[in-house]
Amino acid sequence: MYHILWLTMLLALVRPSIQFSDMFNEEMFIKPLPDGFVYSYFQFTTRWDLNSNDSLLHTHLVSRSLAELFHHYDIDELHLSFTNGIWRYENWGFPVLDAGPGAEVWAWFESTTVGDAEIDGKWKLLCGTLSGLFCASLSFVDSTNTFRPEFSLRPQTHRFDGQPAGKIRYAALPREVVCTENLTPWKKLLPCKSEEGFASLLTPDHIYTSNYNSLAVHIRKLCADKECVQFQLEVRQSLSLVQDQRLFGGKDWSIRKLFGQGLEGACILSESSRLYVDVTHQEYEMTQKPTNIIHSTRGGASSVLYEYDIKEFEKKQRMFNVAAIDKRDPNLVSIIQAPPIYSKRFISGVGQERGRIVTRITNTHWTELNLLIFENIPWFVPIYLHTLKIKRNDERIIPKVVKYVPGRQRERPTQLELAVTIPARCTIELSIDFDYIFLKWQEYPPDASHGHYMQPSIISVLLPIGRNYTALPQEAALFRDTFNATQPNGYFLQIRTEALLLTLPIPDFSMPYNVICLACTVVALAFGPIHNISTKKIVAKSKEAAKPKLMDKVKGWFKRKAKKVDDVGTESTPSADKTEQK
């Protein structure tokens, strides 16, 4: 007993001296969009310093569920997003983090993992684990919808000279429906869950009634040397929202209007908790005085942001709420400046025999741009490479690089990567023909008339300017690292097109339904009598009366005896009455 008490006291003295090597920061960015919408971006970043001998199974701020993914599946990077809606690049510019509609996941596996079969097995297990972790349909990811892009998706970590490159696997499920079942486990991975900090603002009724919402998890392993003896595990959880100000009764907005409540305070485990409001070209009167005013110049574009330190406001012991009152004329129409590049994608053609996939890319910059176009086409859309055309009006453009991996029905998708130079201030059109094919009736979705979805294309470009650019630098982890972060080599950008809805020829599903009903009825009518005849036991019944048993004879004798006694008693009663009368 004394030994246990002594050990408990020793642990109580040692515990305060334990220093954890991880750090958590939470940030929020609000940007009014030109056409009456408000863009809100939440970012929760955790960096954990580790040694190669440290165990990923003992965590502090990083969720153990995420750390175990690196421990069991040997991955260097993992990117996962759940998106509902379409980001309108032409009107809204560029988001901080881009994502395609539905569910999107890709991972870089360590170079020590050899063999495509081994990586495919780990990829399947990884998607199954993520499916259970985030209540999603990622378990449907298999070889039929997995891609291996060679140029478009590059590692977001530093590569040392002589270090072999990892291997990538990419998949997208544009049909995935994003709902509260994905948000709840996502919030449980945060150090403060949803009780404190900016996460307390993320309620389902305000998120899933927005025009656009994107939930993401990005994890990467940052090595200090080639052998990766010292490394950092960075976990970045983000959420993007676009809400219509007209639903709030005008151009004025506030934290309470956007999210239904104020902010009680910062997460107690966070090193910093800051809110940034972009007031560039805005005439706002803010109800709260900002902690700091930031003037940022990046790639030739200047911006002004108000910074609010939530930990400073928390000392005042009151609910934090900031409101922006627009002082401009309500009848004034603002001119929207188009971003340097944007795209549109659609299907053309007439009939149910052959169609055409068309992607239009517009360059508004005054110089030409080099693009990487990744066309990820499912196996049920057979394309013809010889019909590939890239045109600028009537002028034919020849791609510099063409990486084509033909698909196989029910085995693997079609992969097409193109390196193209788009001239200045023009629009190019990329088109390729395909066939409408018949599928097996089991391969149609439950609502076959709705159609099949095609994954969005991914367009990668290195912009020479930073107009409408808000993405984080590759070496950065926090949003504040984007201020005055000029990059001489250019600003890497990825945009995604719309997901296409393709209606394939649909068989008459009423015919198999009728056949099944008729067959089941016939089988039921035939099976019933046969089953009765084959299972019931036939017993021959004699026409002669059965002989009474001994017990029945005894019971009958007593009944007859009792009946005689009753009869005798009934007859003796009248004679006695006559005697009394005399």
Backbone torsions as a table, in degrees:
resi	resn	phi	psi	omega
1	MET	NA	-42.4	179.5
2	TYR	-67.9	-33.9	179.2
3	HIS	-66.2	-40.1	179.7
4	ILE	-66.2	-41.6	178.8
5	LEU	-65.0	-39.5	179.2
6	TRP	-66.0	-39.6	179.4
7	LEU	-66.7	-38.7	178.4
8	THR	-63.5	-41.9	178.7
9	MET	-66.4	-36.3	179.0
10	LEU	-66.2	-42.0	178.7
11	LEU	-65.7	-36.1	178.7
12	ALA	-65.3	-32.5	178.4
13	LEU	-78.3	-33.3	-176.4
14	VAL	-80.5	-32.7	-173.0
15	ARG	-57.0	-45.5	-179.5
16	PRO	-62.5	-23.1	-177.2
17	SER	-85.3	-4.9	179.4
18	ILE	-72.9	128.2	179.9
19	GLN	-110.4	120.3	177.7
20	PHE	-88.5	143.9	-175.1
21	SER	-101.4	36.6	176.2
22	ASP	-127.6	156.2	-174.1
23	MET	-142.0	137.3	-175.8
24	PHE	-122.0	134.6	177.8
25	ASN	-133.1	141.8	175.8
26	GLU	-124.0	139.1	-176.3
27	GLU	-139.9	154.5	176.6
28	MET	-140.7	136.9	-177.4
29	PHE	-128.3	126.7	179.3
30	ILE	-119.3	127.8	-179.9
31	LYS	-134.7	115.4	173.3
32	PRO	-68.1	131.9	-179.6
33	LEU	-92.0	156.4	-171.7
34	PRO	-63.7	-30.0	-172.2
35	ASP	-99.5	30.7	173.4
36	GLY	89.4	17.7	177.5
37	PHE	-112.5	162.1	177.4
38	VAL	-122.8	127.5	179.3
39	TYR	-101.7	122.7	178.5
40	SER	-118.4	131.5	-178.6
41	TYR	-127.6	122.6	177.4
42	PHE	-106.6	137.4	178.0
43	GLN	-139.8	128.5	179.0
44	PHE	-123.2	113.5	-171.2
45	THR	-119.7	132.2	176.3
46	THR	-128.0	128.8	175.1
47	ARG	-119.6	130.6	-173.4
48	TRP	-124.9	116.0	177.9
49	ASP	-80.2	128.5	-175.2
50	LEU	-134.5	163.4	171.7
51	ASN	-115.7	156.4	-178.4
52	SER	-60.7	-22.4	178.8
53	ASN	-88.7	-10.4	-179.9
54	ASP	-73.6	150.1	-179.2
55	SER	-94.5	135.6	176.9
56	LEU	-79.9	-3.6	-177.8
57	LEU	-88.5	-8.4	177.5
58	HIS	-112.0	100.4	-173.2
59	THR	-115.2	163.3	178.5
60	HIS	-121.6	-72.7	178.8
61	LEU	-94.3	-30.9	177.0
62	VAL	-75.6	134.5	178.5
63	SER	-64.0	135.6	179.7
64	ARG	-64.3	-31.1	179.6
65	SER	-60.0	-38.0	178.8
66	LEU	-77.9	-37.1	179.5
67	ALA	-65.5	-33.2	-180.0
68	GLU	-68.2	-24.6	177.0
69	LEU	-62.0	-42.0	177.7
70	PHE	-71.6	-31.0	-177.9
71	HIS	-71.8	-38.7	-172.4
72	HIS	-95.4	-29.2	-170.9
73	TYR	-111.8	3.9	174.0
74	ASP	53.2	57.9	179.7
75	ILE	-112.0	149.4	175.8
76	ASP	-96.9	-32.8	180.0
77	GLU	-142.3	150.3	175.5
78	LEU	-144.8	129.5	-179.7
79	HIS	-130.8	125.7	-177.5
80	LEU	-139.3	136.0	179.9
81	SER	-145.1	148.1	174.1
82	PHE	-127.8	116.3	-171.2
83	THR	-126.9	138.3	176.9
84	ASN	-126.6	119.3	-177.7
85	GLY	106.9	179.7	-177.7
86	ILE	-122.4	131.2	174.7
87	TRP	-82.5	124.4	-176.1
88	ARG	-95.0	94.0	-175.4
89	TYR	-62.8	-37.8	-175.0
90	GLU	-63.4	-31.5	-177.4
91	ASN	-103.1	-31.3	-171.8
92	TRP	-104.8	-7.1	-174.9
93	GLY	80.0	-143.2	-176.7
94	PHE	-115.2	140.2	175.9
95	PRO	-79.3	170.0	176.1
96	VAL	-66.6	-45.2	176.6
97	LEU	-127.7	126.7	-178.2
98	ASP	-92.1	148.0	179.8
99	ALA	-154.1	149.0	178.5
100	GLY	-86.7	162.3	-179.7
101	PRO	-65.3	148.9	-178.3
102	GLY	81.0	-146.8	179.3
103	ALA	-103.2	139.1	179.9
104	GLU	-139.9	132.9	-178.5
105	VAL	-145.8	137.2	169.6
106	TRP	-149.9	152.8	-174.1
107	ALA	-144.4	144.8	172.3
108	TRP	-104.3	123.6	179.4
109	PHE	-94.8	151.1	-176.3
110	GLU	-61.1	149.9	-178.9
111	SER	-68.6	-19.3	179.2
112	THR	-71.7	-19.2	178.5
113	THR	-78.3	117.5	-176.0
114	VAL	-109.0	150.1	176.0
115	GLY	90.7	124.3	179.4
116	ASP	-66.5	-32.3	-179.8
117	ALA	-65.2	-38.9	178.7
118	GLU	-67.2	-40.8	179.1
119	ILE	-67.3	-40.2	178.3
120	ASP	-62.1	-37.6	177.0
121	GLY	-65.5	-42.9	177.9
122	LYS	-68.4	-34.8	178.2
123	TRP	-63.8	-42.2	178.8
124	LYS	-64.2	-43.1	178.6
125	LEU	-66.8	-38.0	179.1
126	LEU	-62.8	-45.6	-180.0
127	CYS	-65.8	-36.4	176.3
128	GLY	-64.7	-38.8	177.5
129	THR	-66.5	-43.6	177.6
130	LEU	-64.6	-33.0	178.0
131	SER	-62.5	-43.5	177.9
132	GLY	-73.5	-31.0	-176.7
133	LEU	-73.0	-36.2	-176.1
134	PHE	-113.2	12.3	178.0
135	CYS	53.1	50.2	-178.3
136	ALA	-121.3	179.1	-177.8
137	SER	-99.5	29.1	-177.8
138	LEU	-68.9	-11.5	175.6
139	SER	-68.3	-13.1	176.6
140	PHE	-81.0	-3.0	177.2
141	VAL	-74.0	124.6	178.4
142	ASP	-148.0	-164.3	-176.8
143	SER	-67.1	-21.5	-177.4
144	THR	-76.9	-16.8	179.3
145	ASN	-132.6	22.7	178.5
146	THR	-105.3	133.1	-179.2
147	PHE	-114.7	160.6	176.4
148	ARG	-129.8	71.7	-177.8
149	PRO	-64.1	140.1	-176.0
150	GLU	-98.1	-31.5	-174.8
151	PHE	-117.8	-33.7	-167.3
152	SER	-72.2	-47.7	-177.5
153	LEU	-101.5	109.1	-178.3
154	ARG	-106.7	157.3	178.3
155	PRO	-62.7	144.5	178.6
156	GLN	-100.0	21.9	176.0
157	THR	-122.8	161.7	-179.5
158	HIS	-74.8	137.6	177.0
159	ARG	-111.5	128.2	178.7
160	PHE	-84.0	157.3	179.9
161	ASP	-62.6	133.0	179.6
162	GLY	83.9	-6.3	179.2
163	GLN	-81.7	124.2	-178.9
164	PRO	-66.8	144.5	-179.1
165	ALA	-76.5	149.8	177.2
166	GLY	-77.4	-173.7	-179.8
167	LYS	-122.1	139.6	-171.3
168	ILE	-110.0	149.4	170.6
169	ARG	-135.1	134.8	-175.8
170	TYR	-134.2	140.0	177.2
171	ALA	-150.5	150.8	178.2
172	ALA	-139.3	139.6	176.4
173	LEU	-122.7	84.9	-176.3
174	PRO	-66.5	-16.6	-179.9
175	ARG	-82.0	-9.3	-176.3
176	GLU	-61.0	130.5	178.5
177	VAL	-93.6	124.3	-178.0
178	VAL	-94.2	131.0	-175.7
179	CYS	-150.6	-169.7	-177.2
180	THR	-62.9	-27.6	-179.4
181	GLU	-63.7	-23.0	174.6
182	ASN	-86.6	-32.9	-177.7
183	LEU	-71.1	-41.1	-175.7
184	THR	-61.3	-50.7	177.2
185	PRO	-67.5	-27.1	177.5
186	TRP	-64.9	-42.6	179.8
187	LYS	-69.7	-29.0	179.7
188	LYS	-69.2	-16.1	178.0
189	LEU	-81.6	-11.5	179.8
190	LEU	-76.6	150.6	-179.4
191	PRO	-59.3	-39.4	179.8
192	CYS	-101.6	13.5	-178.2
193	LYS	53.1	-130.9	-179.3
194	SER	-117.0	16.5	-177.0
195	GLU	-85.0	-32.5	-173.8
196	GLU	-133.3	163.9	174.8
197	GLY	74.8	-163.2	-177.6
198	PHE	-65.3	-23.4	179.8
199	ALA	-65.3	-22.7	178.9
200	SER	-68.4	-17.6	178.0
201	LEU	-81.3	-14.8	-171.7
202	LEU	-87.1	83.2	177.1
203	THR	-100.4	143.9	-175.9
204	PRO	-60.4	-36.4	-175.6
205	ASP	-68.1	-22.9	177.0
206	HIS	-94.8	-23.4	-179.6
207	ILE	-79.7	-49.3	-171.8
208	TYR	-89.0	7.2	167.6
209	THR	-103.5	6.7	-179.6
210	SER	-82.6	167.5	178.9
211	ASN	-76.1	-25.7	-179.5
212	TYR	-152.7	134.6	174.0
213	ASN	-146.8	139.8	-178.0
214	SER	-140.0	124.0	-179.4
215	LEU	-108.7	130.4	-173.3
216	ALA	-143.4	153.2	172.4
217	VAL	-134.6	124.1	180.0
218	HIS	-125.7	122.2	-179.1
219	ILE	-126.7	136.4	177.8
220	ARG	-147.4	156.0	-178.7
221	LYS	-108.2	117.8	-176.6
222	LEU	-105.6	111.3	-177.0
223	CYS	-92.5	145.3	178.7
224	ALA	-88.8	-20.8	179.5
225	ASP	-147.5	178.4	-176.6
226	LYS	-64.7	-38.2	180.0
227	GLU	-78.5	-11.8	177.9
228	CYS	58.5	45.0	175.8
229	VAL	-72.5	-42.8	174.4
230	GLN	-108.9	130.4	-179.4
231	PHE	-151.5	165.9	175.7
232	GLN	-118.4	142.3	173.2
233	LEU	-107.1	112.6	-177.5
234	GLU	-104.7	125.4	177.7
235	VAL	-118.3	119.6	-179.7
236	ARG	-123.4	114.0	175.9
237	GLN	-105.2	130.9	-175.0
238	SER	-135.3	156.6	175.8
239	LEU	-145.6	128.2	-179.4
240	SER	-115.2	137.9	-179.5
241	LEU	-135.1	143.4	170.7
242	VAL	-127.9	118.9	-176.7
243	GLN	-121.7	147.7	-178.1
244	ASP	-86.5	120.8	-179.8
245	GLN	-67.4	-24.9	-177.8
246	ARG	-64.0	-22.6	176.2
247	LEU	-72.5	-16.7	-179.4
248	PHE	-96.7	3.6	175.9
249	GLY	91.7	24.0	177.5
250	GLY	145.6	-165.8	-178.3
251	LYS	-86.3	-9.5	177.6
252	ASP	-78.5	143.5	179.7
253	TRP	-143.6	163.5	178.0
254	SER	-154.9	166.9	177.3
255	ILE	-60.7	-40.8	-178.5
256	ARG	-67.8	-37.2	177.9
257	LYS	-69.3	-40.5	-176.5
258	LEU	-71.2	-37.6	-171.2
259	PHE	-124.9	4.9	173.7
260	GLY	79.8	-0.7	-179.2
261	GLN	-162.9	164.8	175.1
262	GLY	-87.6	-175.9	-177.9
263	LEU	-106.7	121.2	-177.6
264	GLU	-74.7	-27.7	-179.2
265	GLY	163.5	-178.0	-178.7
266	ALA	-85.6	163.0	173.0
267	CYS	-66.3	130.2	-174.7
268	ILE	-65.8	-21.7	-178.9
269	LEU	-91.2	-1.7	-175.5
270	SER	-88.4	144.4	174.5
271	GLU	-74.3	-35.8	179.2
272	SER	-146.7	152.4	178.5
273	SER	-144.1	105.2	-173.0
274	ARG	-130.3	144.5	175.4
275	LEU	-114.0	131.2	178.9
276	TYR	-118.3	131.0	178.4
277	VAL	-118.4	122.2	179.3
278	ASP	-82.8	113.8	-179.9
279	VAL	-113.4	21.7	178.2
280	THR	-63.2	129.3	-179.9
281	HIS	58.6	26.4	178.3
282	GLN	-117.6	146.1	175.8
283	GLU	-112.3	74.8	-176.7
284	TYR	-101.3	146.1	167.3
285	GLU	-110.8	111.3	-175.3
286	MET	-89.1	138.2	-179.8
287	THR	-75.9	-19.2	177.4
288	GLN	-117.3	136.9	177.2
289	LYS	-75.0	127.8	-176.9
290	PRO	-69.6	153.7	175.7
291	THR	-69.2	-34.2	-177.4
292	ASN	-155.1	149.2	174.7
293	ILE	-111.8	123.2	-174.0
294	ILE	-109.0	128.3	173.4
295	HIS	-109.9	113.2	-174.6
296	SER	-116.5	135.1	174.8
297	THR	-122.4	122.5	-174.1
298	ARG	-144.1	115.0	177.7
299	GLY	62.3	34.5	179.1
300	GLY	84.7	-2.9	179.6
301	ALA	-109.6	130.4	-179.5
302	SER	-104.0	146.0	179.2
303	SER	-145.4	154.0	178.9
304	VAL	-122.6	129.4	-178.5
305	LEU	-130.3	142.1	172.1
306	TYR	-95.6	130.7	179.7
307	GLU	-108.7	131.3	176.8
308	TYR	-120.5	117.8	177.1
309	ASP	-86.8	109.2	-174.9
310	ILE	-67.9	-31.0	179.0
311	LYS	-66.6	-31.1	176.2
312	GLU	-71.1	-41.0	178.4
313	PHE	-70.0	-25.9	-179.8
314	GLU	-66.0	-27.8	179.2
315	LYS	-66.6	-23.5	179.7
316	LYS	-79.2	-5.9	175.0
317	GLN	55.4	54.1	176.6
318	ARG	-148.8	161.0	-180.0
319	MET	-69.1	131.9	-178.8
320	PHE	-90.8	129.5	175.5
321	ASN	-151.5	130.0	178.2
322	VAL	-121.2	136.6	-179.7
323	ALA	-123.7	146.3	178.8
324	ALA	-116.2	122.2	179.7
325	ILE	-107.8	119.2	-176.8
326	ASP	-79.6	123.7	-178.1
327	LYS	-96.0	0.8	-178.6
328	ARG	-78.3	163.4	177.5
329	ASP	-65.0	125.1	-178.7
330	PRO	-63.9	-21.0	178.7
331	ASN	-86.7	-2.6	-179.7
332	LEU	-78.1	130.5	179.3
333	VAL	-103.5	120.9	-178.8
334	SER	-81.2	144.5	178.7
335	ILE	-87.5	125.7	-178.4
336	ILE	-90.1	121.0	177.2
337	GLN	-88.5	120.8	-176.2
338	ALA	-66.6	146.1	177.2
339	PRO	-68.6	167.1	-178.1
340	PRO	-59.7	-30.2	-177.5
341	ILE	-150.8	142.0	173.5
342	TYR	-156.6	169.4	-173.2
343	SER	-147.1	162.3	173.3
344	LYS	-135.7	150.1	-178.5
345	ARG	-141.6	137.7	-178.5
346	PHE	-157.5	173.1	178.3
347	ILE	-112.4	133.1	177.5
348	SER	-121.3	166.8	-179.7
349	GLY	123.1	162.4	-178.3
350	VAL	-125.2	138.5	177.4
351	GLY	94.0	-178.2	-176.9
352	GLN	-114.8	29.2	-179.3
353	GLU	-112.2	-49.6	-178.1
354	ARG	-143.4	143.1	178.3
355	GLY	-134.5	-174.5	-177.4
356	ARG	-145.0	132.2	175.2
357	ILE	-94.3	122.7	-175.0
358	VAL	-120.9	130.7	176.2
359	THR	-125.2	119.3	178.5
360	ARG	-106.5	127.7	-177.5
361	ILE	-121.1	128.7	-177.2
362	THR	-113.3	129.9	176.3
363	ASN	-110.6	113.1	178.3
364	THR	-96.1	0.1	-178.4
365	HIS	-80.0	161.6	-175.7
366	TRP	-86.2	-1.0	174.9
367	THR	-126.0	163.0	178.1
368	GLU	-71.3	155.0	-178.1
369	LEU	-128.1	144.4	176.3
370	ASN	-96.3	127.0	-175.1
371	LEU	-117.8	151.4	167.6
372	LEU	-118.7	118.7	-177.3
373	ILE	-111.0	123.2	-179.6
374	PHE	-110.7	106.4	177.6
375	GLU	-97.5	108.5	179.0
376	ASN	-103.9	107.2	-170.7
377	ILE	-113.5	128.7	-178.3
378	PRO	-67.5	164.9	-174.0
379	TRP	-68.1	-24.3	-177.9
380	PHE	-84.3	9.6	174.7
381	VAL	-121.7	86.5	179.4
382	PRO	-73.7	121.7	-178.7
383	ILE	-104.5	164.5	178.2
384	TYR	-117.1	111.8	-175.6
385	LEU	-63.5	-31.4	-177.3
386	HIS	-70.3	-13.7	177.5
387	THR	-91.1	2.8	179.8
388	LEU	-64.9	125.4	-179.7
389	LYS	-135.6	134.4	174.4
390	ILE	-123.8	115.0	-173.2
391	LYS	-127.9	149.4	167.1
392	ARG	-119.9	101.4	-168.3
393	ASN	58.3	-114.3	177.9
394	ASP	-101.1	1.2	-178.2
395	GLU	-88.1	131.3	-179.1
396	ARG	-86.2	133.8	177.5
397	ILE	-110.9	129.1	-180.0
398	ILE	-95.1	123.6	177.9
399	PRO	-67.5	147.2	179.9
400	LYS	-75.9	-38.1	-179.2
401	VAL	-135.5	136.5	175.2
402	VAL	-128.9	116.4	176.7
403	LYS	-112.2	110.3	-173.5
404	TYR	-124.9	125.3	174.9
405	VAL	-120.3	105.1	-176.7
406	PRO	-65.8	147.5	-179.9
407	GLY	-87.8	165.0	175.9
408	ARG	-127.7	134.4	-176.6
409	GLN	-60.9	127.1	177.2
410	ARG	65.7	15.0	179.1
411	GLU	-125.3	-50.7	-178.1
412	ARG	-153.4	153.5	-180.0
413	PRO	-82.6	173.6	176.9
414	THR	-92.9	133.3	-177.6
415	GLN	-121.2	128.2	-178.8
416	LEU	-137.4	120.3	177.0
417	GLU	-122.1	132.0	-176.0
418	LEU	-128.2	139.3	171.2
419	ALA	-108.2	115.6	-172.5
420	VAL	-131.5	145.8	172.4
421	THR	-105.6	120.5	179.7
422	ILE	-98.9	125.7	-179.5
423	PRO	-64.3	168.2	-177.4
424	ALA	-71.9	141.8	174.2
425	ARG	47.9	59.9	179.0
426	CYS	-155.1	173.5	177.6
427	THR	-125.2	128.4	176.5
428	ILE	-108.6	155.7	-178.4
429	GLU	-126.4	122.7	177.8
430	LEU	-107.0	126.7	-177.8
431	SER	-138.2	149.7	177.7
432	ILE	-152.2	139.6	-176.1
433	ASP	-87.8	153.6	177.2
434	PHE	-146.6	167.4	179.2
435	ASP	-108.6	145.9	168.6
436	TYR	-85.9	123.7	-176.9
437	ILE	-116.0	161.2	175.2
438	PHE	-90.8	135.8	176.9
439	LEU	-103.8	166.2	171.4
440	LYS	-69.9	147.9	-172.1
441	TRP	-64.6	-22.1	176.8
442	GLN	-76.9	-15.7	-175.9
443	GLU	-88.4	-3.3	176.7
444	TYR	-82.7	146.2	176.6
445	PRO	-69.2	168.0	179.8
446	PRO	-57.1	-38.9	175.3
447	ASP	-101.9	77.1	-172.8
448	ALA	-61.7	-32.3	-178.6
449	SER	-69.5	-18.8	177.8
450	HIS	-67.6	-35.0	178.0
451	GLY	108.5	177.8	178.6
452	HIS	-108.9	143.5	-179.7
453	TYR	-94.6	143.8	173.4
454	MET	-111.6	138.6	-178.5
455	GLN	-62.6	149.1	177.5
456	PRO	-71.2	153.1	173.6
457	SER	-77.3	154.0	178.3
458	ILE	-116.4	123.4	-179.4
459	ILE	-112.9	121.4	-179.6
460	SER	-110.4	138.3	-177.7
461	VAL	-151.8	152.0	175.9
462	LEU	-108.5	103.9	-175.9
463	LEU	-79.6	137.9	176.0
464	PRO	-81.0	-13.9	-179.4
465	ILE	-125.9	165.7	-178.2
466	GLY	-110.0	28.9	179.5
467	ARG	-70.8	129.7	-177.7
468	ASN	62.5	16.8	-175.3
469	TYR	-99.6	123.4	-179.1
470	THR	-128.3	6.5	-175.7
471	ALA	-70.1	157.6	179.2
472	LEU	-80.0	143.8	171.2
473	PRO	-61.8	155.9	-175.5
474	GLN	-62.0	-34.8	-177.5
475	GLU	-85.2	-5.0	-175.0
476	ALA	-91.8	157.9	177.5
477	ALA	-121.8	-30.5	-176.0
478	LEU	-108.7	156.8	-179.1
479	PHE	-67.3	-31.8	-179.5
480	ARG	-66.7	-14.1	176.4
481	ASP	-73.8	-7.7	178.4
482	THR	-82.6	-13.1	-177.3
483	PHE	-72.0	127.6	179.4
484	ASN	54.5	30.8	-178.0
485	ALA	-93.3	71.9	179.1
486	THR	-73.7	134.9	-178.6
487	GLN	-119.6	108.7	-176.0
488	PRO	-61.8	-30.1	-177.0
489	ASN	-81.3	-5.9	-179.9
490	GLY	116.9	174.1	-175.6
491	TYR	-118.2	110.0	-176.4
492	PHE	-72.0	132.0	-176.5
493	LEU	-137.9	140.6	172.3
494	GLN	-126.7	129.9	174.7
495	ILE	-123.7	152.4	-178.8
496	ARG	-121.0	140.7	179.8
497	THR	-82.5	-177.6	176.8
498	GLU	-72.3	153.1	170.5
499	ALA	-81.5	131.8	-176.1
500	LEU	-89.8	146.2	177.1
501	LEU	-109.9	114.6	-174.7
502	LEU	-110.5	126.9	178.6
503	THR	-100.5	104.7	179.0
504	LEU	-82.8	160.5	176.6
505	PRO	-56.0	129.8	-174.7
506	ILE	-108.5	125.9	175.5
507	PRO	-69.9	168.5	178.4
508	ASP	-78.9	96.5	-177.1
509	PHE	-71.5	-12.5	177.4
510	SER	-71.6	-29.2	-179.6
511	MET	-65.9	-52.7	175.8
512	PRO	-62.2	-30.6	176.9
513	TYR	-64.1	-45.9	179.1
514	ASN	-64.2	-41.0	179.9
515	VAL	-63.7	-41.9	179.9
516	ILE	-64.8	-43.4	179.5
517	CYS	-63.6	-43.5	180.0
518	LEU	-65.1	-44.6	-179.1
519	ALA	-63.5	-41.8	179.5
520	CYS	-65.5	-37.7	178.7
521	THR	-65.2	-45.0	179.7
522	VAL	-63.3	-43.6	-179.6
523	VAL	-64.0	-41.3	-179.6
524	ALA	-64.2	-42.7	179.9
525	LEU	-68.0	-35.3	179.5
526	ALA	-79.9	-32.1	-174.9
527	PHE	-74.3	-35.0	-177.1
528	GLY	-59.6	-57.4	179.6
529	PRO	-62.3	-40.6	179.9
530	ILE	-63.0	-39.7	179.9
531	HIS	-65.1	-41.5	179.1
532	ASN	-63.9	-43.8	-178.6
533	ILE	-66.2	-39.8	-174.1
534	SER	-81.2	-18.4	-176.3
535	THR	-106.1	-25.7	-178.3
536	LYS	-82.4	145.0	-179.0
537	LYS	-91.9	126.9	-179.3
538	ILE	-89.5	121.8	-178.2
539	VAL	-121.1	129.7	178.8
540	ALA	-77.6	132.2	-177.5
541	LYS	-107.3	127.4	-177.7
542	SER	-77.6	147.5	178.2
543	LYS	-80.9	-27.2	179.2
544	GLU	-69.0	148.5	178.9
545	ALA	-68.1	142.3	-178.8
546	ALA	-73.7	141.4	177.7
547	LYS	-68.4	135.5	-179.2
548	PRO	-67.8	150.1	178.6
549	LYS	-82.3	164.2	-178.9
550	LEU	-60.4	-41.7	-179.4
551	MET	-64.7	-39.2	177.4
552	ASP	-65.0	-36.7	177.9
553	LYS	-63.7	-42.9	-179.4
554	VAL	-63.7	-44.3	179.0
555	LYS	-63.2	-39.9	178.6
556	GLY	-64.8	-39.3	178.8
557	TRP	-61.6	-43.7	179.4
558	PHE	-66.2	-36.7	178.1
559	LYS	-64.9	-42.8	179.0
560	ARG	-65.5	-40.4	178.3
561	LYS	-60.5	-43.3	179.9
562	ALA	-67.6	-34.2	179.3
563	LYS	-67.0	-40.9	178.7
564	LYS	-62.6	-42.1	-179.8
565	VAL	-61.9	-42.1	178.7
566	ASP	-63.6	-40.0	-179.7
567	ASP	-65.4	-42.6	179.5
568	VAL	-62.3	-43.6	179.9
569	GLY	-63.0	-36.0	-179.7
570	THR	-68.7	-38.0	-178.7
571	GLU	-73.1	-31.1	-176.6
572	SER	-76.3	-17.3	-175.8
573	THR	-69.6	-44.6	179.4
574	PRO	-62.7	-39.0	179.6
575	SER	-62.9	-39.2	178.5
576	ALA	-64.2	-36.5	179.0
577	ASP	-66.1	-38.3	179.4
578	LYS	-65.3	-39.2	179.7
579	THR	-62.5	-40.8	-179.9
580	GLU	-66.7	-35.9	179.8
581	GLN	-64.7	-40.0	179.4
582	LYS	-65.3	NA	NA
